[in-house]
């Protein structure tokens, strides 16, 4: 008997192949791996940076001018297709700033290469106001300017860092115009 695409034996074989592939995918994925929904907002949960936790970044944001407004920390995969693109960040940690230094816990989906931006929204309007807001980037590279007026952010290669499975410590300095 010749099997056709509609014959029971061929359908059963295809179903087994799909099931085996799905099972192999589940076995290969880490148990803690969950789908990442890009562009989500989360709070500053310092318990995720406690001993034995991770992967996460324990981030010291320095140079904050005031307690006013909001502090936004956006985490990106260190890929040029995601870097600084609207809603292409993994998540945005949102907290209140403290003048001087604010500590933020940035949870990560897995160990790997990432890049972070920090924005101090001084007037709390949830918009970027170049004349008053402060900003910083992982590795603290200089933020250039275009025609001496518009800030020019560094490329992802200058902001890229490697996070391990535990807690990685980092400091980012906020700069104001």
N, C-alpha and C positions, 0 to 999 in steps of 0.2 A: 504494500500500500504506500502510495506516495503522499507525503505530508504537504499540505498547503498552509498558507499563513493562517487560515481559519481552523485548522485541525486542532483537536484537543491536546495532542502530544506537543505540538509546537507552542501553543499558548502556555501550557504548563511549564515547559522549558524556559520560556521567556520570563514567566513570573518568578521562577526559581532564580534565574540570573539577576533579575531586578532585586529580589529579596536578599540574595547573597551580597550584591553591591551595596545595598542599604546597610546591611549588618556590618560589612567591612568598614563603611564610613563611620558608623557609630563607634566601632571598636577603635578606630584610628583617632577619633576626636577625643580631646581631654574631657574628663567628666565634668569639669567646671566650665567648659566652653559653652557659652550661650550666644545666641545671635546678637549682634551689636546693631542697635537702631541709631543711626547717625543723627546728630542734631538734638539730642535730648538734654534736658536741664536736670541737674542734681544738686543737692545741698552739700555742705562741707561736713562730712561725717568723719571725724578724726579717729573713730574706732577702727576704720579700715586701714589705718596706718600704725596700728598697735603691733607689738612684737608678735611674730608668728603669722601675720596677715600678709596680704599681697596677692598679686603684684599691685603695687601702688607707688606713687611719688609723694614723699613728704616734702612739700614745697614751702620754702621761706620766701615770701614776697617782701622785698625791702624797698625803702625809699618812698613809701606812701606819704603824701603830703597832708592828708586829713582823714577824719573818720566819716566824712560825708559820702553819700552815694552808694555805689555797689562795686564789688570786685568780681570780675568775670575771668575764669581760667578755662581756656579752651584747649582740648587735647586732640591732636591730629595724628593719623598714621603718617609716618615720615615718607610720603609719596607726593610728588609734584602735582598729581591729579587731585589731591585732597587739600593740600596746604593752602590755607587762607581762603578756601572756597566757601561760599555761603552754605550753611547746613551740612558741610562735609566734615565737621569735627565730630569726634567720637561722642563727646559730651561737653557740657559747659557747667563747671562748678560755679555756683553763685553764692556769694557770701557778703557780709558787711566788712568793709576795710577797717583796720585799726591804724592810726597814724604811726608811722615808723615801719613796723614789721607785722605782717599777718601770716599765720601758718595755715596752709590749706592741704588737705589730703586729696590726691588725685588718683582714684582707682583706675586700673588698666585692665583690658580684657585678657591679656596674656603678656608674657615677657616678649620684648621685641624692640623695634625702632619707632620712636615717636618724636613729636615736636609740640611745644606748648607756647601759647600766647597768653599774656595777662593784660587786662584792660581795667583801669580804675575809671569808672564812670562817675566822675566827681559830682555832677549835678543830679544824678540819679534818674535821668530821663530815658535810660536804656537805648541811647543812641551814641554814635561816635561824634564827639565834638573836638575836633583837632586842636582848637585853641586852649582847651582846659583839661581834657582827659589825659591820663598817663598810660603808658604801654611798656611792655617788656616781652622778651622772647627767650626761650630756653637757650642756654650757652651765652646769653648776654652779648650777642653780636651788635655792632653799631647799627642804628636805624638811620639810613641815609635820607636824602631828600631829593625831590625832583624840582628843578628850577628854584631851589632854595625855599620852597613853600610846602609842597605836598610830601608827607612822609613816604619813604620808599622802604617797605619791609625787606628784611633779608630773605634770601632763598632758603628753601627747606634744607639744603645741604649744610647751611650754617647753624640751623636750629636743631638738627637731628641729634638724638642721644639714644643710648641703649639702656633699657630698663630690664632688670633681672626679675626672677620670680618672687622675690621678697619685697622689702621696702627700700626704694632708692631715694637718697636725699639730694635735694637740688635747691639752689637759690636763684631767683630772678629779680633783677633790679628794675623798678618802674622808673621810666624817664618821662618828664613833662616838657612841653615846648617852652 
